[in-house]
């Protein structure tokens, strides 16, 4: 599968301050803003908001 500029690899960092990250892809054409997802932070022990960092 070819790499694409419309679906770049992004890093999601925990807003709880633990430093835990997830890596995913997103479609820049459909979601041009920063991505916010609620995911599980194993260091913190609960679900928190993860914010896209560029």
C-alpha positions in Angstrom: 0.0 0.0 0.0 1.4 3.4 -1.0 1.9 6.2 1.5 -0.4 9.1 1.1 -0.4 12.8 2.1 -4.2 12.7 2.5 -4.0 10.0 5.2 -0.9 10.8 7.3 0.3 8.9 10.4 -0.5 11.0 13.5 0.3 10.6 17.1 -2.3 10.9 19.8 -1.0 12.0 23.2 -2.8 11.7 26.5 -4.2 14.9 28.1 -3.8 13.3 31.5 0.0 14.1 31.4 1.2 10.5 31.6 3.0 10.6 28.3 1.1 7.6 26.8 0.6 7.8 23.1 -1.4 6.0 20.3 -0.5 6.0 16.6 -3.2 6.1 14.0 -4.0 7.6 10.5 -6.6 10.2 9.6 -8.1 11.6 6.5 -7.0 15.3 6.3 -9.6 16.1 3.7 -12.5 15.1 5.9 -10.9 16.1 9.3 -8.6 19.1 8.8 -8.8 20.1 12.5 -6.9 18.5 15.4 -8.3 15.1 16.3 -9.7 14.4 19.8 -10.4 10.8 20.8 -11.5 9.3 24.1 -9.3 6.3 24.6 -7.9 4.1 27.5 -4.8 5.3 29.2 -3.2 2.3 30.9 -0.8 4.4 33.0 -3.7 6.5 34.4 -6.1 3.6 34.6 -9.1 5.1 32.9 -10.4 6.6 29.7 -9.2 10.1 28.9 -9.1 12.5 25.9 -6.2 12.0 23.6 -5.2 15.0 21.4 -3.5 14.9 18.1 0.0 16.3 18.0 1.8 17.3 14.8 
